[in-house]
Amino acid sequence: MKILLATDGSEYSEIAAKILTCLKLSAEDEITVFHAMYFIPCLYGQESYRDTLKSMKQEIAPKIIDSALDILKPVKAKISTLLLEGTPEYSITDVADECDIDLIVMGAKGKKESDSLFIGSVAKSVTINSSKPVLVTKPPVSKKSDNMKILFATDGSRHSSATKEILSGIPFPERTEITVLNIIPWEFLDIPRTFVPELDEGVNHVIEKTGSKRLLESKKKSLSERRNI
């Protein structure tokens, strides 16, 4: 598996790198640690100011790469690095295509709100526009479990099937737990459930009968997805 780890040195990128250390990657797998140096022309009116900031970013960029490499030390996969100038969201998708990456891994959010003009836009843009699968990570809100637990939400569509294929190809630890979830939508979305008892008996009978049928179909769909992971 060829993985592109896109990092900006933030705590969110560190979480993405740590996720990779949890996988059973082998010497046959490859990880490319990538960082894009982005210069915003509109903020750099004076040439001396622009050159100073550019020099600072060029000095810091290798340190951003090194911080990710430190986290990835336990990983057995082949690791390479790539540092380019360009808009992060476009650079990430371009590199993923050019290097024929199997999976892009990145944090859900970059710099803090007070420091960034593009809050959350990079991860969102990459997710929407990338032709490659994207794994977006977020910091855990609860105590870390000894086992990796994954919730696979499926609706039986081709997109869910594609997600299933990706999950099947990721070398998760042996004790990983995958829960397959299929949600049956409420037929009367515009009617609050508190008013349902007021519907006539005939309508309630149809709802109950249809619900039972759809529940059975949902269980079959979830079982089928689980067998193929």
mmCIF file of the C-alpha atoms, coordinates in Angstrom:
data_MODEL
# 
_entry.id   MODEL 
# 
loop_
_atom_site.group_PDB 
_atom_site.id 
_atom_site.type_symbol 
_atom_site.label_atom_id 
_atom_site.label_alt_id 
_atom_site.label_comp_id 
_atom_site.label_asym_id 
_atom_site.label_entity_id 
_atom_site.label_seq_id 
_atom_site.pdbx_PDB_ins_code 
_atom_site.Cartn_x 
_atom_site.Cartn_y 
_atom_site.Cartn_z 
_atom_site.occupancy 
_atom_site.B_iso_or_equiv 
_atom_site.pdbx_formal_charge 
_atom_site.auth_seq_id 
_atom_site.auth_comp_id 
_atom_site.auth_asym_id 
_atom_site.auth_atom_id 
_atom_site.pdbx_PDB_model_num 
ATOM 1   C CA . MET A 1 1   ? 0.000   0.000   0.000  1.00 0.00 ? 1   MET A CA 1 
ATOM 2   C CA . LYS A 1 2   ? 1.285   3.461   -0.932 1.00 0.00 ? 2   LYS A CA 1 
ATOM 3   C CA . ILE A 1 3   ? 0.281   6.133   1.578  1.00 0.00 ? 3   ILE A CA 1 
ATOM 4   C CA . LEU A 1 4   ? 0.652   9.899   1.329  1.00 0.00 ? 4   LEU A CA 1 
ATOM 5   C CA . LEU A 1 5   ? 0.863   11.536  4.766  1.00 0.00 ? 5   LEU A CA 1 
ATOM 6   C CA . ALA A 1 6   ? 0.126   15.234  4.305  1.00 0.00 ? 6   ALA A CA 1 
ATOM 7   C CA . THR A 1 7   ? 1.418   17.241  7.251  1.00 0.00 ? 7   THR A CA 1 
ATOM 8   C CA . ASP A 1 8   ? 1.605   20.873  8.325  1.00 0.00 ? 8   ASP A CA 1 
ATOM 9   C CA . GLY A 1 9   ? 3.314   20.169  11.653 1.00 0.00 ? 9   GLY A CA 1 
ATOM 10  C CA . SER A 1 10  ? 0.182   20.786  13.725 1.00 0.00 ? 10  SER A CA 1 
ATOM 11  C CA . GLU A 1 11  ? -1.182  18.554  16.480 1.00 0.00 ? 11  GLU A CA 1 
ATOM 12  C CA . TYR A 1 12  ? -3.820  17.379  14.015 1.00 0.00 ? 12  TYR A CA 1 
ATOM 13  C CA . SER A 1 13  ? -1.149  16.202  11.602 1.00 0.00 ? 13  SER A CA 1 
ATOM 14  C CA . GLU A 1 14  ? 0.586   14.439  14.472 1.00 0.00 ? 14  GLU A CA 1 
ATOM 15  C CA . ILE A 1 15  ? -2.615  12.481  15.134 1.00 0.00 ? 15  ILE A CA 1 
ATOM 16  C CA . ALA A 1 16  ? -2.644  11.403  11.468 1.00 0.00 ? 16  ALA A CA 1 
ATOM 17  C CA . ALA A 1 17  ? 0.967   10.197  11.763 1.00 0.00 ? 17  ALA A CA 1 
ATOM 18  C CA . LYS A 1 18  ? 0.204   8.315   14.996 1.00 0.00 ? 18  LYS A CA 1 
ATOM 19  C CA . ILE A 1 19  ? -2.688  6.505   13.296 1.00 0.00 ? 19  ILE A CA 1 
ATOM 20  C CA . LEU A 1 20  ? -0.185  5.045   10.833 1.00 0.00 ? 20  LEU A CA 1 
ATOM 21  C CA . THR A 1 21  ? 1.903   3.662   13.691 1.00 0.00 ? 21  THR A CA 1 
ATOM 22  C CA . CYS A 1 22  ? -1.137  1.635   14.777 1.00 0.00 ? 22  CYS A CA 1 
ATOM 23  C CA . LEU A 1 23  ? -1.315  -0.236  11.461 1.00 0.00 ? 23  LEU A CA 1 
ATOM 24  C CA . LYS A 1 24  ? 0.552   -3.451  10.630 1.00 0.00 ? 24  LYS A CA 1 
ATOM 25  C CA . LEU A 1 25  ? 2.545   -1.925  7.806  1.00 0.00 ? 25  LEU A CA 1 
ATOM 26  C CA . SER A 1 26  ? 5.330   -4.061  6.342  1.00 0.00 ? 26  SER A CA 1 
ATOM 27  C CA . ALA A 1 27  ? 8.537   -3.343  4.456  1.00 0.00 ? 27  ALA A CA 1 
ATOM 28  C CA . GLU A 1 28  ? 6.513   -3.702  1.255  1.00 0.00 ? 28  GLU A CA 1 
ATOM 29  C CA . ASP A 1 29  ? 4.348   -0.693  2.136  1.00 0.00 ? 29  ASP A CA 1 
ATOM 30  C CA . GLU A 1 30  ? 5.372   2.879   1.369  1.00 0.00 ? 30  GLU A CA 1 
ATOM 31  C CA . ILE A 1 31  ? 4.713   6.162   3.154  1.00 0.00 ? 31  ILE A CA 1 
ATOM 32  C CA . THR A 1 32  ? 5.486   9.528   1.580  1.00 0.00 ? 32  THR A CA 1 
ATOM 33  C CA . VAL A 1 33  ? 5.603   12.353  4.122  1.00 0.00 ? 33  VAL A CA 1 
ATOM 34  C CA . PHE A 1 34  ? 4.552   15.492  2.276  1.00 0.00 ? 34  PHE A CA 1 
ATOM 35  C CA . HIS A 1 35  ? 4.495   19.165  3.187  1.00 0.00 ? 35  HIS A CA 1 
ATOM 36  C CA . ALA A 1 36  ? 3.478   22.073  0.957  1.00 0.00 ? 36  ALA A CA 1 
ATOM 37  C CA . MET A 1 37  ? 4.992   25.498  1.606  1.00 0.00 ? 37  MET A CA 1 
ATOM 38  C CA . TYR A 1 38  ? 2.289   28.046  0.855  1.00 0.00 ? 38  TYR A CA 1 
ATOM 39  C CA . PHE A 1 39  ? 3.023   31.728  0.262  1.00 0.00 ? 39  PHE A CA 1 
ATOM 40  C CA . ILE A 1 40  ? 0.057   34.124  0.136  1.00 0.00 ? 40  ILE A CA 1 
ATOM 41  C CA . PRO A 1 41  ? 0.975   36.865  -2.383 1.00 0.00 ? 41  PRO A CA 1 
ATOM 42  C CA . CYS A 1 42  ? -1.588  39.399  -1.153 1.00 0.00 ? 42  CYS A CA 1 
ATOM 43  C CA . LEU A 1 43  ? 0.087   39.533  2.264  1.00 0.00 ? 43  LEU A CA 1 
ATOM 44  C CA . TYR A 1 44  ? 3.576   40.103  0.942  1.00 0.00 ? 44  TYR A CA 1 
ATOM 45  C CA . GLY A 1 45  ? 3.492   43.590  -0.549 1.00 0.00 ? 45  GLY A CA 1 
ATOM 46  C CA . GLN A 1 46  ? 7.035   44.614  0.253  1.00 0.00 ? 46  GLN A CA 1 
ATOM 47  C CA . GLU A 1 47  ? 9.770   42.527  -1.327 1.00 0.00 ? 47  GLU A CA 1 
ATOM 48  C CA . SER A 1 48  ? 11.965  42.474  1.786  1.00 0.00 ? 48  SER A CA 1 
ATOM 49  C CA . TYR A 1 49  ? 9.009   41.354  3.921  1.00 0.00 ? 49  TYR A CA 1 
ATOM 50  C CA . ARG A 1 50  ? 8.097   38.650  1.421  1.00 0.00 ? 50  ARG A CA 1 
ATOM 51  C CA . ASP A 1 51  ? 11.646  37.352  1.191  1.00 0.00 ? 51  ASP A CA 1 
ATOM 52  C CA . THR A 1 52  ? 12.008  37.242  4.976  1.00 0.00 ? 52  THR A CA 1 
ATOM 53  C CA . LEU A 1 53  ? 8.824   35.202  5.445  1.00 0.00 ? 53  LEU A CA 1 
ATOM 54  C CA . LYS A 1 54  ? 9.726   32.914  2.576  1.00 0.00 ? 54  LYS A CA 1 
ATOM 55  C CA . SER A 1 55  ? 13.132  32.295  4.101  1.00 0.00 ? 55  SER A CA 1 
ATOM 56  C CA . MET A 1 56  ? 11.557  31.518  7.472  1.00 0.00 ? 56  MET A CA 1 
ATOM 57  C CA . LYS A 1 57  ? 9.089   29.045  5.957  1.00 0.00 ? 57  LYS A CA 1 
ATOM 58  C CA . GLN A 1 58  ? 11.851  27.336  4.004  1.00 0.00 ? 58  GLN A CA 1 
ATOM 59  C CA . GLU A 1 59  ? 13.822  26.970  7.228  1.00 0.00 ? 59  GLU A CA 1 
ATOM 60  C CA . ILE A 1 60  ? 10.872  25.594  9.198  1.00 0.00 ? 60  ILE A CA 1 
ATOM 61  C CA . ALA A 1 61  ? 9.554   23.228  6.486  1.00 0.00 ? 61  ALA A CA 1 
ATOM 62  C CA . PRO A 1 62  ? 12.229  20.512  6.957  1.00 0.00 ? 62  PRO A CA 1 
ATOM 63  C CA . LYS A 1 63  ? 11.546  20.582  10.707 1.00 0.00 ? 63  LYS A CA 1 
ATOM 64  C CA . ILE A 1 64  ? 7.857   19.902  9.989  1.00 0.00 ? 64  ILE A CA 1 
ATOM 65  C CA . ILE A 1 65  ? 8.859   16.875  7.932  1.00 0.00 ? 65  ILE A CA 1 
ATOM 66  C CA . ASP A 1 66  ? 11.264  15.706  10.670 1.00 0.00 ? 66  ASP A CA 1 
ATOM 67  C CA . SER A 1 67  ? 8.566   15.926  13.354 1.00 0.00 ? 67  SER A CA 1 
ATOM 68  C CA . ALA A 1 68  ? 6.424   13.485  11.356 1.00 0.00 ? 68  ALA A CA 1 
ATOM 69  C CA . LEU A 1 69  ? 9.415   11.201  10.750 1.00 0.00 ? 69  LEU A CA 1 
ATOM 70  C CA . ASP A 1 70  ? 10.062  11.023  14.496 1.00 0.00 ? 70  ASP A CA 1 
ATOM 71  C CA . ILE A 1 71  ? 6.518   9.770   15.061 1.00 0.00 ? 71  ILE A CA 1 
ATOM 72  C CA . LEU A 1 72  ? 6.844   7.209   12.262 1.00 0.00 ? 72  LEU A CA 1 
ATOM 73  C CA . LYS A 1 73  ? 10.067  5.643   13.618 1.00 0.00 ? 73  LYS A CA 1 
ATOM 74  C CA . PRO A 1 74  ? 8.284   2.451   14.820 1.00 0.00 ? 74  PRO A CA 1 
ATOM 75  C CA . VAL A 1 75  ? 6.751   1.891   11.363 1.00 0.00 ? 75  VAL A CA 1 
ATOM 76  C CA . LYS A 1 76  ? 8.362   -0.818  9.205  1.00 0.00 ? 76  LYS A CA 1 
ATOM 77  C CA . ALA A 1 77  ? 7.209   0.668   5.900  1.00 0.00 ? 77  ALA A CA 1 
ATOM 78  C CA . LYS A 1 78  ? 9.546   2.390   3.454  1.00 0.00 ? 78  LYS A CA 1 
ATOM 79  C CA . ILE A 1 79  ? 9.428   6.120   4.196  1.00 0.00 ? 79  ILE A CA 1 
ATOM 80  C CA . SER A 1 80  ? 10.292  8.946   1.820  1.00 0.00 ? 80  SER A CA 1 
ATOM 81  C CA . THR A 1 81  ? 9.791   12.699  2.059  1.00 0.00 ? 81  THR A CA 1 
ATOM 82  C CA . LEU A 1 82  ? 8.602   15.360  -0.348 1.00 0.00 ? 82  LEU A CA 1 
ATOM 83  C CA . LEU A 1 83  ? 8.647   19.125  0.103  1.00 0.00 ? 83  LEU A CA 1 
ATOM 84  C CA . LEU A 1 84  ? 7.091   21.436  -2.499 1.00 0.00 ? 84  LEU A CA 1 
ATOM 85  C CA . GLU A 1 85  ? 5.916   25.013  -2.872 1.00 0.00 ? 85  GLU A CA 1 
ATOM 86  C CA . GLY A 1 86  ? 2.238   25.412  -3.666 1.00 0.00 ? 86  GLY A CA 1 
ATOM 87  C CA . THR A 1 87  ? -1.335  25.584  -2.424 1.00 0.00 ? 87  THR A CA 1 
ATOM 88  C CA . PRO A 1 88  ? -1.736  22.646  0.019  1.00 0.00 ? 88  PRO A CA 1 
ATOM 89  C CA . GLU A 1 89  ? -5.076  21.281  -1.217 1.00 0.00 ? 89  GLU A CA 1 
ATOM 90  C CA . TYR A 1 90  ? -4.030  21.252  -4.881 1.00 0.00 ? 90  TYR A CA 1 
ATOM 91  C CA . SER A 1 91  ? -0.503  20.062  -4.161 1.00 0.00 ? 91  SER A CA 1 
ATOM 92  C CA . ILE A 1 92  ? -1.771  17.115  -2.123 1.00 0.00 ? 92  ILE A CA 1 
ATOM 93  C CA . THR A 1 93  ? -4.169  15.897  -4.810 1.00 0.00 ? 93  THR A CA 1 
ATOM 94  C CA . ASP A 1 94  ? -1.597  16.422  -7.580 1.00 0.00 ? 94  ASP A CA 1 
ATOM 95  C CA . VAL A 1 95  ? 1.116   14.508  -5.736 1.00 0.00 ? 95  VAL A CA 1 
ATOM 96  C CA . ALA A 1 96  ? -1.313  11.703  -4.915 1.00 0.00 ? 96  ALA A CA 1 
ATOM 97  C CA . ASP A 1 97  ? -2.151  11.315  -8.608 1.00 0.00 ? 97  ASP A CA 1 
ATOM 98  C CA . GLU A 1 98  ? 1.430   11.619  -9.839 1.00 0.00 ? 98  GLU A CA 1 
ATOM 99  C CA . CYS A 1 99  ? 2.752   9.092   -7.323 1.00 0.00 ? 99  CYS A CA 1 
ATOM 100 C CA . ASP A 1 100 ? -0.235  6.748   -7.787 1.00 0.00 ? 100 ASP A CA 1 
ATOM 101 C CA . ILE A 1 101 ? -1.013  6.828   -4.076 1.00 0.00 ? 101 ILE A CA 1 
ATOM 102 C CA . ASP A 1 102 ? -3.495  4.302   -2.631 1.00 0.00 ? 102 ASP A CA 1 
ATOM 103 C CA . LEU A 1 103 ? -4.502  6.369   0.392  1.00 0.00 ? 103 LEU A CA 1 
ATOM 104 C CA . ILE A 1 104 ? -4.117  9.989   1.513  1.00 0.00 ? 104 ILE A CA 1 
ATOM 105 C CA . VAL A 1 105 ? -3.886  10.466  5.290  1.00 0.00 ? 105 VAL A CA 1 
ATOM 106 C CA . MET A 1 106 ? -4.215  13.898  6.877  1.00 0.00 ? 106 MET A CA 1 
ATOM 107 C CA . GLY A 1 107 ? -5.490  15.753  9.945  1.00 0.00 ? 107 GLY A CA 1 
ATOM 108 C CA . ALA A 1 108 ? -8.991  17.215  10.051 1.00 0.00 ? 108 ALA A CA 1 
ATOM 109 C CA . LYS A 1 109 ? -7.820  20.701  10.902 1.00 0.00 ? 109 LYS A CA 1 
ATOM 110 C CA . GLY A 1 110 ? -4.575  22.601  10.495 1.00 0.00 ? 110 GLY A CA 1 
ATOM 111 C CA . LYS A 1 111 ? -3.533  25.720  12.329 1.00 0.00 ? 111 LYS A CA 1 
ATOM 112 C CA . LYS A 1 112 ? -5.552  27.407  15.029 1.00 0.00 ? 112 LYS A CA 1 
ATOM 113 C CA . GLU A 1 113 ? -8.313  29.747  13.926 1.00 0.00 ? 113 GLU A CA 1 
ATOM 114 C CA . SER A 1 114 ? -6.388  32.890  14.873 1.00 0.00 ? 114 SER A CA 1 
ATOM 115 C CA . ASP A 1 115 ? -3.432  31.808  12.738 1.00 0.00 ? 115 ASP A CA 1 
ATOM 116 C CA . SER A 1 116 ? -5.133  30.635  9.561  1.00 0.00 ? 116 SER A CA 1 
ATOM 117 C CA . LEU A 1 117 ? -7.219  32.178  6.797  1.00 0.00 ? 117 LEU A CA 1 
ATOM 118 C CA . PHE A 1 118 ? -8.440  28.808  5.568  1.00 0.00 ? 118 PHE A CA 1 
ATOM 119 C CA . ILE A 1 119 ? -9.929  27.031  8.563  1.00 0.00 ? 119 ILE A CA 1 
ATOM 120 C CA . GLY A 1 120 ? -10.589 23.396  7.690  1.00 0.00 ? 120 GLY A CA 1 
ATOM 121 C CA . SER A 1 121 ? -10.608 24.183  3.984  1.00 0.00 ? 121 SER A CA 1 
ATOM 122 C CA . VAL A 1 122 ? -7.621  22.008  3.061  1.00 0.00 ? 122 VAL A CA 1 
ATOM 123 C CA . ALA A 1 123 ? -8.990  18.698  4.390  1.00 0.00 ? 123 ALA A CA 1 
ATOM 124 C CA . LYS A 1 124 ? -12.432 19.490  2.984  1.00 0.00 ? 124 LYS A CA 1 
ATOM 125 C CA . SER A 1 125 ? -11.073 20.401  -0.439 1.00 0.00 ? 125 SER A CA 1 
ATOM 126 C CA . VAL A 1 126 ? -8.865  17.313  -0.650 1.00 0.00 ? 126 VAL A CA 1 
ATOM 127 C CA . THR A 1 127 ? -11.728 15.053  0.413  1.00 0.00 ? 127 THR A CA 1 
ATOM 128 C CA . ILE A 1 128 ? -14.054 16.483  -2.224 1.00 0.00 ? 128 ILE A CA 1 
ATOM 129 C CA . ASN A 1 129 ? -11.642 16.819  -5.142 1.00 0.00 ? 129 ASN A CA 1 
ATOM 130 C CA . SER A 1 130 ? -9.193  13.950  -4.741 1.00 0.00 ? 130 SER A CA 1 
ATOM 131 C CA . SER A 1 131 ? -9.449  10.983  -7.089 1.00 0.00 ? 131 SER A CA 1 
ATOM 132 C CA . LYS A 1 132 ? -7.796  8.902   -4.351 1.00 0.00 ? 132 LYS A CA 1 
ATOM 133 C CA . PRO A 1 133 ? -9.296  7.653   -1.070 1.00 0.00 ? 133 PRO A CA 1 
ATOM 134 C CA . VAL A 1 134 ? -8.766  10.042  1.834  1.00 0.00 ? 134 VAL A CA 1 
ATOM 135 C CA . LEU A 1 135 ? -8.503  9.172   5.534  1.00 0.00 ? 135 LEU A CA 1 
ATOM 136 C CA . VAL A 1 136 ? -9.118  12.273  7.649  1.00 0.00 ? 136 VAL A CA 1 
ATOM 137 C CA . THR A 1 137 ? -8.219  11.925  11.323 1.00 0.00 ? 137 THR A CA 1 
ATOM 138 C CA . LYS A 1 138 ? -9.376  13.857  14.386 1.00 0.00 ? 138 LYS A CA 1 
ATOM 139 C CA . PRO A 1 139 ? -8.084  13.961  17.974 1.00 0.00 ? 139 PRO A CA 1 
ATOM 140 C CA . PRO A 1 140 ? -9.786  11.362  20.233 1.00 0.00 ? 140 PRO A CA 1 
ATOM 141 C CA . VAL A 1 141 ? -12.314 12.717  22.742 1.00 0.00 ? 141 VAL A CA 1 
ATOM 142 C CA . SER A 1 142 ? -12.190 9.706   25.048 1.00 0.00 ? 142 SER A CA 1 
ATOM 143 C CA . LYS A 1 143 ? -9.583  7.450   26.612 1.00 0.00 ? 143 LYS A CA 1 
ATOM 144 C CA . LYS A 1 144 ? -7.683  5.410   24.059 1.00 0.00 ? 144 LYS A CA 1 
ATOM 145 C CA . SER A 1 145 ? -8.765  1.778   23.837 1.00 0.00 ? 145 SER A CA 1 
ATOM 146 C CA . ASP A 1 146 ? -6.309  -1.127  23.668 1.00 0.00 ? 146 ASP A CA 1 
ATOM 147 C CA . ASN A 1 147 ? -8.083  -2.283  20.522 1.00 0.00 ? 147 ASN A CA 1 
ATOM 148 C CA . MET A 1 148 ? -8.688  -0.280  17.380 1.00 0.00 ? 148 MET A CA 1 
ATOM 149 C CA . LYS A 1 149 ? -12.427 0.156   16.822 1.00 0.00 ? 149 LYS A CA 1 
ATOM 150 C CA . ILE A 1 150 ? -13.867 1.155   13.448 1.00 0.00 ? 150 ILE A CA 1 
ATOM 151 C CA . LEU A 1 151 ? -17.423 2.133   12.568 1.00 0.00 ? 151 LEU A CA 1 
ATOM 152 C CA . PHE A 1 152 ? -18.203 1.435   8.915  1.00 0.00 ? 152 PHE A CA 1 
ATOM 153 C CA . ALA A 1 153 ? -21.429 3.219   7.946  1.00 0.00 ? 153 ALA A CA 1 
ATOM 154 C CA . THR A 1 154 ? -22.846 1.800   4.719  1.00 0.00 ? 154 THR A CA 1 
ATOM 155 C CA . ASP A 1 155 ? -25.920 2.411   2.587  1.00 0.00 ? 155 ASP A CA 1 
ATOM 156 C CA . GLY A 1 156 ? -25.135 -0.287  0.019  1.00 0.00 ? 156 GLY A CA 1 
ATOM 157 C CA . SER A 1 157 ? -24.134 2.268   -2.628 1.00 0.00 ? 157 SER A CA 1 
ATOM 158 C CA . ARG A 1 158 ? -21.088 2.020   -4.894 1.00 0.00 ? 158 ARG A CA 1 
ATOM 159 C CA . HIS A 1 159 ? -19.386 4.579   -2.667 1.00 0.00 ? 159 HIS A CA 1 
ATOM 160 C CA . SER A 1 160 ? -19.889 2.293   0.337  1.00 0.00 ? 160 SER A CA 1 
ATOM 161 C CA . SER A 1 161 ? -18.588 -0.632  -1.711 1.00 0.00 ? 161 SER A CA 1 
ATOM 162 C CA . ALA A 1 162 ? -15.495 1.387   -2.569 1.00 0.00 ? 162 ALA A CA 1 
ATOM 163 C CA . THR A 1 163 ? -15.012 2.188   1.128  1.00 0.00 ? 163 THR A CA 1 
ATOM 164 C CA . LYS A 1 164 ? -15.320 -1.522  1.925  1.00 0.00 ? 164 LYS A CA 1 
ATOM 165 C CA . GLU A 1 165 ? -12.557 -2.288  -0.569 1.00 0.00 ? 165 GLU A CA 1 
ATOM 166 C CA . ILE A 1 166 ? -10.314 0.331   1.024  1.00 0.00 ? 166 ILE A CA 1 
ATOM 167 C CA . LEU A 1 167 ? -10.942 -1.072  4.506  1.00 0.00 ? 167 LEU A CA 1 
ATOM 168 C CA . SER A 1 168 ? -10.139 -4.554  3.239  1.00 0.00 ? 168 SER A CA 1 
ATOM 169 C CA . GLY A 1 169 ? -6.780  -3.341  1.971  1.00 0.00 ? 169 GLY A CA 1 
ATOM 170 C CA . ILE A 1 170 ? -5.656  -1.493  5.117  1.00 0.00 ? 170 ILE A CA 1 
ATOM 171 C CA . PRO A 1 171 ? -3.450  -3.652  7.383  1.00 0.00 ? 171 PRO A CA 1 
ATOM 172 C CA . PHE A 1 172 ? -5.285  -3.127  10.656 1.00 0.00 ? 172 PHE A CA 1 
ATOM 173 C CA . PRO A 1 173 ? -3.973  -4.778  13.861 1.00 0.00 ? 173 PRO A CA 1 
ATOM 174 C CA . GLU A 1 174 ? -5.231  -8.297  14.576 1.00 0.00 ? 174 GLU A CA 1 
ATOM 175 C CA . ARG A 1 175 ? -7.505  -7.198  17.436 1.00 0.00 ? 175 ARG A CA 1 
ATOM 176 C CA . THR A 1 176 ? -9.275  -4.532  15.381 1.00 0.00 ? 176 THR A CA 1 
ATOM 177 C CA . GLU A 1 177 ? -13.056 -4.411  15.762 1.00 0.00 ? 177 GLU A CA 1 
ATOM 178 C CA . ILE A 1 178 ? -15.164 -3.278  12.800 1.00 0.00 ? 178 ILE A CA 1 
ATOM 179 C CA . THR A 1 179 ? -18.847 -2.487  13.325 1.00 0.00 ? 179 THR A CA 1 
ATOM 180 C CA . VAL A 1 180 ? -20.934 -2.343  10.146 1.00 0.00 ? 180 VAL A CA 1 
ATOM 181 C CA . LEU A 1 181 ? -23.794 0.149   10.458 1.00 0.00 ? 181 LEU A CA 1 
ATOM 182 C CA . ASN A 1 182 ? -26.759 0.655   8.149  1.00 0.00 ? 182 ASN A CA 1 
ATOM 183 C CA . ILE A 1 183 ? -29.341 3.258   9.169  1.00 0.00 ? 183 ILE A CA 1 
ATOM 184 C CA . ILE A 1 184 ? -32.963 2.946   8.114  1.00 0.00 ? 184 ILE A CA 1 
ATOM 185 C CA . PRO A 1 185 ? -34.320 6.452   7.472  1.00 0.00 ? 185 PRO A CA 1 
ATOM 186 C CA . TRP A 1 186 ? -37.589 7.490   9.134  1.00 0.00 ? 186 TRP A CA 1 
ATOM 187 C CA . GLU A 1 187 ? -40.275 7.578   6.444  1.00 0.00 ? 187 GLU A CA 1 
ATOM 188 C CA . PHE A 1 188 ? -42.121 10.578  7.887  1.00 0.00 ? 188 PHE A CA 1 
ATOM 189 C CA . LEU A 1 189 ? -39.223 12.985  8.323  1.00 0.00 ? 189 LEU A CA 1 
ATOM 190 C CA . ASP A 1 190 ? -41.605 15.961  8.413  1.00 0.00 ? 190 ASP A CA 1 
ATOM 191 C CA . ILE A 1 191 ? -43.730 14.474  11.214 1.00 0.00 ? 191 ILE A CA 1 
ATOM 192 C CA . PRO A 1 192 ? -42.344 14.532  14.791 1.00 0.00 ? 192 PRO A CA 1 
ATOM 193 C CA . ARG A 1 193 ? -42.394 11.069  16.351 1.00 0.00 ? 193 ARG A CA 1 
ATOM 194 C CA . THR A 1 194 ? -44.541 12.380  19.225 1.00 0.00 ? 194 THR A CA 1 
ATOM 195 C CA . PHE A 1 195 ? -47.434 12.794  16.779 1.00 0.00 ? 195 PHE A CA 1 
ATOM 196 C CA . VAL A 1 196 ? -47.158 9.334   15.220 1.00 0.00 ? 196 VAL A CA 1 
ATOM 197 C CA . PRO A 1 197 ? -49.667 7.741   17.652 1.00 0.00 ? 197 PRO A CA 1 
ATOM 198 C CA . GLU A 1 198 ? -52.321 10.101  16.267 1.00 0.00 ? 198 GLU A CA 1 
ATOM 199 C CA . LEU A 1 199 ? -52.054 8.520   12.815 1.00 0.00 ? 199 LEU A CA 1 
ATOM 200 C CA . ASP A 1 200 ? -54.871 6.130   12.001 1.00 0.00 ? 200 ASP A CA 1 
ATOM 201 C CA . GLU A 1 201 ? -54.460 2.406   12.642 1.00 0.00 ? 201 GLU A CA 1 
ATOM 202 C CA . GLY A 1 202 ? -54.115 1.573   8.949  1.00 0.00 ? 202 GLY A CA 1 
ATOM 203 C CA . VAL A 1 203 ? -51.189 3.924   8.442  1.00 0.00 ? 203 VAL A CA 1 
ATOM 204 C CA . ASN A 1 204 ? -49.487 2.627   11.587 1.00 0.00 ? 204 ASN A CA 1 
ATOM 205 C CA . HIS A 1 205 ? -49.881 -0.936  10.325 1.00 0.00 ? 205 HIS A CA 1 
ATOM 206 C CA . VAL A 1 206 ? -48.226 -0.035  7.015  1.00 0.00 ? 206 VAL A CA 1 
ATOM 207 C CA . ILE A 1 207 ? -45.388 1.734   8.812  1.00 0.00 ? 207 ILE A CA 1 
ATOM 208 C CA . GLU A 1 208 ? -44.812 -1.261  11.092 1.00 0.00 ? 208 GLU A CA 1 
ATOM 209 C CA . LYS A 1 209 ? -44.909 -3.786  8.249  1.00 0.00 ? 209 LYS A CA 1 
ATOM 210 C CA . THR A 1 210 ? -42.621 -1.736  6.005  1.00 0.00 ? 210 THR A CA 1 
ATOM 211 C CA . GLY A 1 211 ? -40.266 -1.048  8.898  1.00 0.00 ? 211 GLY A CA 1 
ATOM 212 C CA . SER A 1 212 ? -39.923 -4.757  9.684  1.00 0.00 ? 212 SER A CA 1 
ATOM 213 C CA . LYS A 1 213 ? -39.151 -5.541  6.044  1.00 0.00 ? 213 LYS A CA 1 
ATOM 214 C CA . ARG A 1 214 ? -36.583 -2.781  5.786  1.00 0.00 ? 214 ARG A CA 1 
ATOM 215 C CA . LEU A 1 215 ? -34.974 -3.851  9.060  1.00 0.00 ? 215 LEU A CA 1 
ATOM 216 C CA . LEU A 1 216 ? -34.526 -7.369  7.674  1.00 0.00 ? 216 LEU A CA 1 
ATOM 217 C CA . GLU A 1 217 ? -33.028 -5.980  4.463  1.00 0.00 ? 217 GLU A CA 1 
ATOM 218 C CA . SER A 1 218 ? -30.737 -3.744  6.500  1.00 0.00 ? 218 SER A CA 1 
ATOM 219 C CA . LYS A 1 219 ? -29.466 -6.709  8.541  1.00 0.00 ? 219 LYS A CA 1 
ATOM 220 C CA . LYS A 1 220 ? -28.792 -8.696  5.359  1.00 0.00 ? 220 LYS A CA 1 
ATOM 221 C CA . LYS A 1 221 ? -26.955 -5.742  3.833  1.00 0.00 ? 221 LYS A CA 1 
ATOM 222 C CA . SER A 1 222 ? -24.816 -5.246  6.932  1.00 0.00 ? 222 SER A CA 1 
ATOM 223 C CA . LEU A 1 223 ? -24.038 -8.982  7.131  1.00 0.00 ? 223 LEU A CA 1 
ATOM 224 C CA . SER A 1 224 ? -23.009 -9.030  3.471  1.00 0.00 ? 224 SER A CA 1 
ATOM 225 C CA . GLU A 1 225 ? -20.671 -6.052  3.958  1.00 0.00 ? 225 GLU A CA 1 
ATOM 226 C CA . ARG A 1 226 ? -19.159 -7.643  7.069  1.00 0.00 ? 226 ARG A CA 1 
ATOM 227 C CA . ARG A 1 227 ? -18.391 -10.916 5.288  1.00 0.00 ? 227 ARG A CA 1 
ATOM 228 C CA . ASN A 1 228 ? -16.511 -9.097  2.554  1.00 0.00 ? 228 ASN A CA 1 
ATOM 229 C CA . ILE A 1 229 ? -14.223 -7.011  4.808  1.00 0.00 ? 229 ILE A CA 1 
# 
